[in-house]
Amino acid sequence: MVMMNIVKDLREEMGLSQKELGNLVGVSRQTINKIEVLNSNVSVKLAYRISQVFGRTIEEVFIFKGEEPGAE
């Protein structure tokens, strides 16, 4: 399963830098960068905080593609 996201698009829409978004959700600029380039798994807690900054649901910001849950 692959987790895609639209964090970069939403962040740029709001005119936020990676550092500013990181400060809002309590992580470093580097963590935001890793999330944006899909090199980092995101905890549910962090996904929630990020989605709240954008006024979206977690499912709107983080999109899961691939196998359905329970598929083998």
Buried (B, 14 or more C-beta within 10 A) or exposed (E): EEBEBBBBEBBEEEEBEBEBBBBBBEBEBEBBBBBBEEEBEBEEEBBBBBBBBBEBEBEEBBEEEEEEEEEE
